[in-house]
Amino acid sequence: MTADTARPLHDWSAADLSDAYRAGTLSPVDATRAVIDHIERWEPALQATYLYRPEAALAQARASEARWQRGEALGPLDGVPGTLKENITTAGDPMPAGTAAVDLRPAAADAPAAARLREAGMVLVSKTTMPDFGMLSSGLSSFHRLSRNPWDLARTPGGSSAGAGAAAAAGYGPLHVGTDIGGSLRLPASWCGIFTLKPSLGLIPLDNSYTGRVAGPMTRSVADAALMMQALAQPDARDSMGLPAQDISWSQHAVGPDHLRGLRIGLLLDAGCGLAVDPEISAAVRHAAILFERAGASVQPMQPFMSQAMLDGMDHFWRMRSFVDMKALRPDQRDKVLPYIRAWAESAAGFSGEHMFRAASQFHVTRVATVAACAHFDYVISPVSPNLPAPAADASPTNDPLRPLEHIGFTVPFNMSEQPAASVNCGYSAGGLPIGLQIAGQRFDDLGVLKVARAFEQIRGEQRPWPQPPAD
Protein backbone atom coordinates (compact mmCIF):
# COMPACT_ATOMS: atom_id res chain seq x y z
CA MET A 1 0.00 0.00 0.00
CA THR A 2 1.39 3.40 -1.00
CA ALA A 3 1.38 6.55 1.10
CA ASP A 4 -1.47 8.10 -0.88
CA THR A 5 -3.95 5.33 -0.13
CA ALA A 6 -4.71 6.68 3.34
CA ARG A 7 -6.01 9.88 1.77
CA PRO A 8 -9.39 10.63 0.14
CA LEU A 9 -9.47 9.42 -3.45
CA HIS A 10 -9.48 12.95 -4.88
CA ASP A 11 -6.03 13.42 -3.31
CA TRP A 12 -4.46 10.32 -4.85
CA SER A 13 -1.65 10.74 -7.34
CA ALA A 14 -1.99 9.51 -10.91
CA ALA A 15 0.68 6.88 -10.26
CA ASP A 16 -1.15 5.50 -7.24
CA LEU A 17 -4.49 5.42 -9.04
CA SER A 18 -2.91 3.56 -11.94
CA ASP A 19 -1.29 1.04 -9.61
CA ALA A 20 -4.62 0.42 -7.87
CA TYR A 21 -6.47 -0.02 -11.17
CA ARG A 22 -3.85 -2.52 -12.29
CA ALA A 23 -4.17 -4.45 -9.01
CA GLY A 24 -7.96 -4.42 -9.27
CA THR A 25 -8.35 -2.78 -5.85
CA LEU A 26 -9.93 0.40 -7.20
CA SER A 27 -12.11 1.36 -10.14
CA PRO A 28 -11.77 4.49 -12.31
CA VAL A 29 -15.48 5.01 -11.63
CA ASP A 30 -14.85 5.28 -7.88
CA ALA A 31 -11.97 7.71 -8.40
CA THR A 32 -13.97 9.86 -10.82
CA ARG A 33 -17.00 9.97 -8.52
CA ALA A 34 -14.74 11.08 -5.66
CA VAL A 35 -13.28 13.88 -7.77
CA ILE A 36 -16.76 14.98 -8.92
CA ASP A 37 -18.00 15.09 -5.32
CA HIS A 38 -14.95 17.13 -4.32
CA ILE A 39 -15.37 19.56 -7.23
CA GLU A 40 -18.98 20.16 -6.26
CA ARG A 41 -17.92 21.07 -2.72
CA TRP A 42 -15.21 23.44 -3.96
CA GLU A 43 -16.58 24.93 -7.15
CA PRO A 44 -19.13 27.43 -5.81
CA ALA A 45 -16.21 29.27 -4.19
CA LEU A 46 -13.33 28.45 -6.57
CA GLN A 47 -15.01 28.87 -9.99
CA ALA A 48 -12.23 27.12 -11.90
CA THR A 49 -14.25 25.06 -14.41
CA TYR A 50 -15.64 25.45 -17.93
CA LEU A 51 -17.71 22.74 -19.64
CA TYR A 52 -17.86 20.74 -16.42
CA ARG A 53 -19.61 17.51 -17.43
CA PRO A 54 -19.74 14.94 -14.64
CA GLU A 55 -21.97 12.48 -16.51
CA ALA A 56 -19.65 12.45 -19.52
CA ALA A 57 -16.71 11.93 -17.17
CA LEU A 58 -18.41 8.97 -15.53
CA ALA A 59 -19.12 7.44 -18.95
CA GLN A 60 -15.40 7.71 -19.77
CA ALA A 61 -14.57 6.17 -16.37
CA ARG A 62 -16.87 3.22 -17.01
CA ALA A 63 -15.22 2.61 -20.39
CA SER A 64 -11.83 2.72 -18.69
CA GLU A 65 -12.97 0.32 -16.00
CA ALA A 66 -13.98 -2.16 -18.68
CA ARG A 67 -10.58 -1.85 -20.37
CA TRP A 68 -8.73 -2.50 -17.12
CA GLN A 69 -10.94 -5.52 -16.41
CA ARG A 70 -10.15 -6.94 -19.87
CA GLY A 71 -6.44 -6.31 -19.42
CA GLU A 72 -6.54 -3.79 -22.28
CA ALA A 73 -5.73 -0.53 -20.49
CA LEU A 74 -4.40 2.18 -22.79
CA GLY A 75 -1.53 3.01 -20.43
CA PRO A 76 -0.86 4.37 -16.95
CA LEU A 77 -3.14 7.40 -17.43
CA ASP A 78 -6.17 5.29 -18.37
CA GLY A 79 -9.03 6.20 -16.05
CA VAL A 80 -7.16 8.98 -14.22
CA PRO A 81 -9.30 12.14 -13.84
CA GLY A 82 -7.99 15.43 -15.16
CA THR A 83 -8.71 18.76 -16.83
CA LEU A 84 -7.62 20.80 -19.87
CA LYS A 85 -7.31 24.58 -20.15
CA GLU A 86 -10.18 25.85 -22.28
CA ASN A 87 -7.90 27.12 -25.09
CA ILE A 88 -6.79 23.52 -25.72
CA THR A 89 -9.58 22.64 -28.10
CA THR A 90 -11.73 19.55 -27.78
CA ALA A 91 -13.73 18.39 -30.77
CA GLY A 92 -17.27 19.73 -30.84
CA ASP A 93 -16.76 22.21 -28.01
CA PRO A 94 -16.55 26.03 -28.26
CA MET A 95 -13.28 27.72 -27.34
CA PRO A 96 -13.95 31.26 -26.07
CA ALA A 97 -10.31 32.05 -25.15
CA GLY A 98 -11.57 33.55 -21.93
CA THR A 99 -13.50 36.38 -23.54
CA ALA A 100 -17.15 37.21 -24.16
CA ALA A 101 -16.07 39.03 -27.34
CA VAL A 102 -15.84 36.02 -29.67
CA ASP A 103 -18.59 34.09 -31.39
CA LEU A 104 -18.76 30.56 -30.01
CA ARG A 105 -18.27 27.83 -32.58
CA PRO A 106 -17.58 24.11 -32.03
CA ALA A 107 -13.97 23.11 -32.55
CA ALA A 108 -13.39 20.82 -35.50
CA ALA A 109 -10.85 18.59 -33.76
CA ASP A 110 -8.96 17.89 -30.56
CA ALA A 111 -5.79 19.93 -30.13
CA PRO A 112 -2.66 17.75 -29.90
CA ALA A 113 -2.56 17.73 -26.08
CA ALA A 114 -6.25 16.83 -25.90
CA ALA A 115 -5.83 14.11 -28.51
CA ARG A 116 -2.83 12.52 -26.78
CA LEU A 117 -4.54 12.44 -23.39
CA ARG A 118 -7.77 11.10 -24.89
CA GLU A 119 -5.74 8.34 -26.58
CA ALA A 120 -4.09 7.63 -23.22
CA GLY A 121 -7.51 7.20 -21.60
CA MET A 122 -7.50 10.20 -19.24
CA VAL A 123 -10.97 10.96 -17.91
CA LEU A 124 -11.71 14.57 -18.88
CA VAL A 125 -13.75 15.89 -15.97
CA SER A 126 -13.79 19.52 -17.10
CA LYS A 127 -12.08 22.26 -19.03
CA THR A 128 -10.61 25.08 -16.92
CA THR A 129 -10.88 28.85 -17.02
CA MET A 130 -8.58 31.56 -18.36
CA PRO A 131 -8.66 35.38 -18.69
CA ASP A 132 -9.46 37.29 -21.88
CA PHE A 133 -7.22 36.08 -24.73
CA GLY A 134 -4.84 34.59 -22.14
CA MET A 135 -3.20 37.97 -21.68
CA LEU A 136 -3.56 38.37 -17.90
CA SER A 137 -1.84 36.73 -14.93
CA SER A 138 -5.15 36.38 -13.14
CA GLY A 139 -8.50 34.62 -13.31
CA LEU A 140 -10.38 37.77 -14.38
CA SER A 141 -12.45 37.14 -17.49
CA SER A 142 -15.34 38.72 -19.37
CA PHE A 143 -16.64 35.21 -20.18
CA HIS A 144 -15.87 33.02 -17.16
CA ARG A 145 -16.68 33.60 -13.54
CA LEU A 146 -13.83 35.01 -11.45
CA SER A 147 -11.50 32.13 -10.57
CA ARG A 148 -9.88 32.26 -7.13
CA ASN A 149 -6.90 30.83 -5.28
CA PRO A 150 -7.78 27.87 -3.02
CA TRP A 151 -5.13 28.92 -0.47
CA ASP A 152 -6.88 32.28 -0.04
CA LEU A 153 -10.12 32.93 -1.90
CA ALA A 154 -9.47 36.67 -1.79
CA ARG A 155 -6.36 36.14 -3.97
CA THR A 156 -5.83 35.32 -7.63
CA PRO A 157 -4.71 31.84 -8.67
CA GLY A 158 -2.56 33.50 -11.34
CA GLY A 159 -2.90 33.12 -15.06
CA SER A 160 -3.42 32.70 -17.75
CA SER A 161 -3.75 29.02 -16.73
CA ALA A 162 -5.90 30.25 -13.86
CA GLY A 163 -8.46 27.49 -13.50
CA ALA A 164 -5.84 24.78 -14.06
CA GLY A 165 -3.64 26.05 -11.22
CA ALA A 166 -6.59 26.36 -8.87
CA ALA A 167 -7.97 22.95 -9.87
CA ALA A 168 -4.66 21.18 -9.28
CA ALA A 169 -4.20 22.70 -5.83
CA ALA A 170 -7.82 22.05 -4.87
CA GLY A 171 -7.76 18.38 -5.90
CA TYR A 172 -9.87 18.33 -9.08
CA GLY A 173 -8.01 15.14 -10.03
CA PRO A 174 -4.23 14.77 -10.39
CA LEU A 175 -3.76 15.72 -14.07
CA HIS A 176 -4.08 19.21 -15.56
CA VAL A 177 -2.78 20.96 -18.68
CA GLY A 178 -2.13 24.66 -19.17
CA THR A 179 -0.29 26.90 -21.63
CA ASP A 180 2.44 29.52 -21.27
CA ILE A 181 3.93 32.32 -23.37
CA GLY A 182 5.51 34.44 -20.62
CA GLY A 183 4.75 32.64 -17.37
CA SER A 184 1.18 31.37 -17.68
CA LEU A 185 2.07 27.89 -16.39
CA ARG A 186 4.65 28.86 -13.80
CA LEU A 187 2.88 31.87 -12.23
CA PRO A 188 -0.29 29.98 -11.25
CA ALA A 189 1.85 27.00 -10.23
CA SER A 190 3.86 29.25 -7.92
CA TRP A 191 0.87 31.04 -6.46
CA CYS A 192 -1.12 27.80 -6.03
CA GLY A 193 1.77 25.73 -4.62
CA ILE A 194 1.79 23.05 -7.34
CA PHE A 195 4.36 21.76 -9.83
CA THR A 196 4.61 22.56 -13.51
CA LEU A 197 7.07 22.15 -16.36
CA LYS A 198 7.23 24.73 -19.13
CA PRO A 199 8.89 22.47 -21.67
CA SER A 200 11.36 23.27 -24.42
CA LEU A 201 9.53 24.89 -27.30
CA GLY A 202 8.03 22.25 -29.60
CA LEU A 203 8.35 19.30 -27.23
CA ILE A 204 4.61 19.22 -26.52
CA PRO A 205 2.93 19.93 -29.87
CA LEU A 206 0.40 22.72 -30.40
CA ASP A 207 -1.91 23.34 -33.32
CA ASN A 208 -1.45 27.13 -33.07
CA SER A 209 2.23 27.50 -32.28
CA TYR A 210 4.20 30.74 -32.24
CA THR A 211 7.28 32.17 -30.59
CA GLY A 212 7.48 31.26 -26.92
CA ARG A 213 4.14 29.48 -26.63
CA VAL A 214 4.03 26.04 -25.01
CA ALA A 215 1.64 23.67 -23.26
CA GLY A 216 2.63 21.80 -20.12
CA PRO A 217 1.50 19.57 -17.25
CA MET A 218 0.25 21.09 -14.00
CA THR A 219 0.25 18.61 -11.12
CA ARG A 220 0.87 18.31 -7.41
CA SER A 221 4.10 16.38 -7.91
CA VAL A 222 7.01 15.92 -10.30
CA ALA A 223 6.12 12.22 -10.65
CA ASP A 224 2.67 12.94 -12.05
CA ALA A 225 4.07 15.55 -14.45
CA ALA A 226 6.61 13.01 -15.71
CA LEU A 227 3.80 10.49 -16.21
CA MET A 228 1.88 13.06 -18.27
CA MET A 229 4.94 13.84 -20.38
CA GLN A 230 4.92 10.25 -21.66
CA ALA A 231 1.66 11.06 -23.43
CA LEU A 232 2.01 14.80 -24.10
CA ALA A 233 5.52 14.78 -25.63
CA GLN A 234 4.50 12.89 -28.76
CA PRO A 235 4.99 14.58 -32.16
CA ASP A 236 2.04 15.98 -34.09
CA ALA A 237 2.27 17.14 -37.72
CA ARG A 238 0.06 20.16 -36.98
CA ASP A 239 2.83 21.89 -35.01
CA SER A 240 5.02 23.87 -37.41
CA MET A 241 7.57 24.37 -34.61
CA GLY A 242 7.43 20.83 -33.23
CA LEU A 243 10.55 18.88 -32.33
CA PRO A 244 11.39 15.54 -33.95
CA ALA A 245 10.32 12.38 -32.21
CA GLN A 246 12.53 11.67 -29.20
CA ASP A 247 12.91 8.59 -27.07
CA ILE A 248 12.91 10.19 -23.62
CA SER A 249 12.68 7.87 -20.63
CA TRP A 250 10.53 10.08 -18.45
CA SER A 251 10.53 7.48 -15.66
CA GLN A 252 14.18 8.34 -15.08
CA HIS A 253 13.05 11.50 -13.26
CA ALA A 254 12.89 9.38 -10.09
CA VAL A 255 16.25 10.32 -8.58
CA GLY A 256 17.33 11.03 -5.00
CA PRO A 257 19.00 14.08 -3.43
CA ASP A 258 22.43 12.66 -4.38
CA HIS A 259 21.60 13.66 -7.95
CA LEU A 260 22.33 17.28 -6.98
CA ARG A 261 25.92 16.56 -5.98
CA GLY A 262 28.39 18.36 -8.21
CA LEU A 263 25.82 20.32 -10.24
CA ARG A 264 26.64 23.93 -11.09
CA ILE A 265 23.63 26.02 -10.05
CA GLY A 266 23.17 29.70 -10.88
CA LEU A 267 21.19 31.71 -8.30
CA LEU A 268 19.26 34.62 -9.82
CA LEU A 269 17.59 36.88 -7.24
CA ASP A 270 17.20 40.04 -9.34
CA ALA A 271 15.38 39.90 -12.67
CA GLY A 272 16.85 43.24 -13.76
CA CYS A 273 13.43 44.66 -14.58
CA GLY A 274 9.91 44.94 -13.24
CA LEU A 275 8.81 44.71 -9.64
CA ALA A 276 11.24 44.38 -6.76
CA VAL A 277 11.27 40.92 -5.20
CA ASP A 278 9.17 40.58 -2.05
CA PRO A 279 11.48 39.90 0.94
CA GLU A 280 9.56 36.73 1.87
CA ILE A 281 10.05 35.34 -1.64
CA SER A 282 13.73 36.25 -1.65
CA ALA A 283 14.19 34.54 1.71
CA ALA A 284 12.46 31.35 0.51
CA VAL A 285 14.61 31.14 -2.63
CA ARG A 286 17.80 31.83 -0.65
CA HIS A 287 16.85 29.00 1.69
CA ALA A 288 16.32 26.71 -1.32
CA ALA A 289 19.83 27.63 -2.50
CA ILE A 290 21.23 26.64 0.89
CA LEU A 291 19.47 23.27 0.59
CA PHE A 292 21.05 22.75 -2.84
CA GLU A 293 24.48 23.51 -1.37
CA ARG A 294 23.94 21.10 1.52
CA ALA A 295 23.09 18.41 -1.04
CA GLY A 296 26.45 18.97 -2.74
CA ALA A 297 25.64 21.39 -5.53
CA SER A 298 27.82 24.41 -6.26
CA VAL A 299 25.61 27.51 -6.11
CA GLN A 300 26.90 30.76 -7.59
CA PRO A 301 25.10 34.13 -7.64
CA MET A 302 24.14 35.52 -11.05
CA GLN A 303 23.91 39.08 -12.23
CA PRO A 304 20.59 40.10 -13.83
CA PHE A 305 20.52 39.71 -17.60
CA MET A 306 17.08 41.10 -18.43
CA SER A 307 16.45 44.82 -18.83
CA GLN A 308 13.38 47.01 -18.72
CA ALA A 309 13.90 47.72 -22.43
CA MET A 310 13.60 43.98 -23.21
CA LEU A 311 10.44 43.64 -21.14
CA ASP A 312 8.87 46.80 -22.55
CA GLY A 313 9.69 45.77 -26.13
CA MET A 314 7.91 42.44 -25.77
CA ASP A 315 5.02 44.18 -24.02
CA HIS A 316 4.65 46.71 -26.84
CA PHE A 317 4.75 43.99 -29.50
CA TRP A 318 1.99 42.07 -27.72
CA ARG A 319 -0.03 45.28 -27.34
CA MET A 320 0.12 45.86 -31.09
CA ARG A 321 -0.77 42.25 -31.84
CA SER A 322 -3.80 42.56 -29.56
CA PHE A 323 -4.68 45.98 -31.03
CA VAL A 324 -4.77 44.43 -34.51
CA ASP A 325 -6.91 41.57 -33.18
CA MET A 326 -9.29 44.08 -31.54
CA LYS A 327 -9.71 46.01 -34.80
CA ALA A 328 -10.84 42.79 -36.48
CA LEU A 329 -13.74 42.47 -34.02
CA ARG A 330 -17.17 43.95 -34.61
CA PRO A 331 -17.95 47.01 -32.45
CA ASP A 332 -20.38 44.99 -30.33
CA GLN A 333 -17.66 42.40 -29.75
CA ARG A 334 -15.02 44.98 -28.78
CA ASP A 335 -17.44 46.37 -26.21
CA LYS A 336 -17.39 43.00 -24.43
CA VAL A 337 -13.61 42.81 -23.98
CA LEU A 338 -12.33 43.54 -20.49
CA PRO A 339 -11.68 47.30 -20.19
CA TYR A 340 -8.16 46.56 -18.90
CA ILE A 341 -7.32 44.55 -22.02
CA ARG A 342 -8.82 47.19 -24.30
CA ALA A 343 -6.87 49.99 -22.62
CA TRP A 344 -3.67 47.95 -22.91
CA ALA A 345 -4.18 47.09 -26.57
CA GLU A 346 -5.42 50.52 -27.64
CA SER A 347 -2.33 52.15 -26.12
CA ALA A 348 -0.48 50.78 -29.19
CA ALA A 349 -2.53 52.84 -31.65
CA GLY A 350 0.16 55.50 -32.02
CA PHE A 351 3.20 53.21 -32.24
CA SER A 352 5.27 53.85 -35.37
CA GLY A 353 6.75 51.24 -37.67
CA GLU A 354 10.22 51.98 -36.32
CA HIS A 355 8.96 51.61 -32.76
CA MET A 356 7.44 48.22 -33.59
CA PHE A 357 10.62 47.04 -35.29
CA ARG A 358 12.64 47.91 -32.20
CA ALA A 359 10.01 46.31 -29.96
CA ALA A 360 9.95 43.06 -31.96
CA SER A 361 13.76 42.96 -31.88
CA GLN A 362 13.66 42.57 -28.10
CA PHE A 363 12.46 38.97 -28.40
CA HIS A 364 15.76 37.95 -29.98
CA VAL A 365 17.78 40.22 -27.71
CA THR A 366 16.16 38.49 -24.74
CA ARG A 367 16.90 35.06 -26.19
CA VAL A 368 20.58 35.84 -26.72
CA ALA A 369 20.99 37.34 -23.25
CA THR A 370 19.28 34.39 -21.57
CA VAL A 371 21.31 31.72 -23.34
CA ALA A 372 24.56 33.58 -22.60
CA ALA A 373 23.72 34.04 -18.93
CA CYS A 374 22.85 30.36 -18.44
CA ALA A 375 25.80 28.96 -20.39
CA HIS A 376 28.06 28.68 -17.33
CA PHE A 377 25.56 26.64 -15.30
CA ASP A 378 23.83 23.28 -15.46
CA TYR A 379 20.66 24.83 -14.01
CA VAL A 380 19.46 28.23 -12.84
CA ILE A 381 17.21 28.74 -9.82
CA SER A 382 15.24 31.90 -9.12
CA PRO A 383 11.89 33.16 -7.90
CA VAL A 384 9.03 32.45 -10.28
CA SER A 385 7.41 35.76 -9.47
CA PRO A 386 8.65 38.80 -7.54
CA ASN A 387 5.29 39.15 -5.80
CA LEU A 388 2.77 37.12 -3.86
CA PRO A 389 -0.64 36.64 -5.53
CA ALA A 390 -2.62 39.83 -6.04
CA PRO A 391 -6.26 40.37 -5.06
CA ALA A 392 -8.54 38.06 -7.05
CA ALA A 393 -10.32 40.82 -8.98
CA ASP A 394 -7.14 42.64 -10.03
CA ALA A 395 -6.18 42.13 -13.66
CA SER A 396 -2.46 42.08 -12.87
CA PRO A 397 -0.16 42.62 -9.86
CA THR A 398 0.13 46.35 -10.68
CA ASN A 399 -3.51 46.53 -11.88
CA ASP A 400 -2.22 49.12 -14.35
CA PRO A 401 -2.71 48.39 -18.09
CA LEU A 402 0.35 50.51 -18.90
CA ARG A 403 2.52 48.45 -16.51
CA PRO A 404 1.05 45.01 -17.20
CA LEU A 405 4.09 42.71 -17.26
CA GLU A 406 6.17 43.93 -14.33
CA HIS A 407 5.92 40.50 -12.70
CA ILE A 408 7.24 38.27 -15.54
CA GLY A 409 10.91 39.26 -15.56
CA PHE A 410 11.97 35.87 -14.18
CA THR A 411 9.71 33.74 -16.37
CA VAL A 412 9.51 35.30 -19.86
CA PRO A 413 13.20 34.99 -20.77
CA PHE A 414 12.96 31.20 -20.79
CA ASN A 415 10.02 31.31 -23.20
CA MET A 416 12.14 33.31 -25.62
CA SER A 417 15.25 31.12 -25.18
CA GLU A 418 13.10 27.95 -25.56
CA GLN A 419 14.66 26.48 -22.40
CA PRO A 420 12.69 24.22 -20.04
CA ALA A 421 11.73 25.83 -16.74
CA ALA A 422 9.75 24.39 -13.85
CA SER A 423 8.00 25.83 -10.81
CA VAL A 424 8.15 23.82 -7.59
CA ASN A 425 6.96 24.99 -4.20
CA CYS A 426 9.80 26.09 -1.91
CA GLY A 427 8.05 27.69 1.06
CA TYR A 428 5.20 29.80 2.36
CA SER A 429 4.64 33.43 3.28
CA ALA A 430 3.80 34.45 6.81
CA GLY A 431 0.18 34.52 5.66
CA GLY A 432 0.36 30.91 4.41
CA LEU A 433 0.61 31.59 0.66
CA PRO A 434 2.84 29.26 -1.41
CA ILE A 435 6.11 30.50 -2.94
CA GLY A 436 7.46 28.96 -6.14
CA LEU A 437 11.08 28.20 -7.05
CA GLN A 438 11.88 28.31 -10.76
CA ILE A 439 14.36 25.70 -12.01
CA ALA A 440 15.56 26.34 -15.57
CA GLY A 441 17.79 24.05 -17.62
CA GLN A 442 19.60 24.10 -20.92
CA ARG A 443 17.48 23.80 -24.05
CA PHE A 444 16.12 20.26 -24.55
CA ASP A 445 17.13 19.17 -21.01
CA ASP A 446 13.53 18.77 -19.91
CA LEU A 447 14.21 15.44 -18.22
CA GLY A 448 17.13 17.01 -16.37
CA VAL A 449 14.88 19.77 -15.02
CA LEU A 450 12.43 17.13 -13.81
CA LYS A 451 15.27 15.27 -12.07
CA VAL A 452 16.49 18.37 -10.26
CA ALA A 453 12.93 19.27 -9.26
CA ARG A 454 12.33 15.73 -7.98
CA ALA A 455 15.54 15.85 -5.93
CA PHE A 456 14.48 19.22 -4.52
CA GLU A 457 11.06 17.83 -3.54
CA GLN A 458 12.91 15.44 -1.22
CA ILE A 459 15.04 18.08 0.52
CA ARG A 460 12.65 21.03 0.75
CA GLY A 461 11.03 19.92 4.00
CA GLU A 462 7.48 19.11 5.00
CA GLN A 463 4.73 20.66 2.91
CA ARG A 464 1.52 22.07 4.35
CA PRO A 465 -1.75 20.19 3.78
CA TRP A 466 -3.61 21.08 0.60
CA PRO A 467 -6.44 23.60 1.11
CA GLN A 468 -9.93 22.28 1.73
CA PRO A 469 -13.32 23.53 0.53
CA PRO A 470 -14.97 26.22 2.67
CA ALA A 471 -17.35 24.92 5.30
CA ASP A 472 -21.02 25.08 4.32
Secondary structure by P-SEA (a helix, b strand, c coil): cccccccccccccaaaaaaaaaaccccaaaaaaaaaaaaaaccccccccccccaaaaaaaaaaaaaaaaacccccccccccccccccccccccccccccccbbbbbbccccaaaaaaaaacccccccccccccccccccccccccbbbbcccccccccccaaaaaaaaaaccccbbbbcccccaaaaaaaaabbbbbbcccccccccccccccccccccccaaaaaaaaaccccccccccccccccccccccccccccccccbbbbbbccccccccccaaaaaaaaaaaaaaaaabbbbbbbcccccaaaaaaaaaaaaaaaaaaaaaccaaaaaaccaaaaaaaaccccccaaaaaaaaaaaaaaaaaaaaaacccccccccccccccccccccccccccccccccccccaaaaaacbbbbbbbccccccbbbbbbbbbbcccaaaaaaaaaaaaaacccccccccccccc
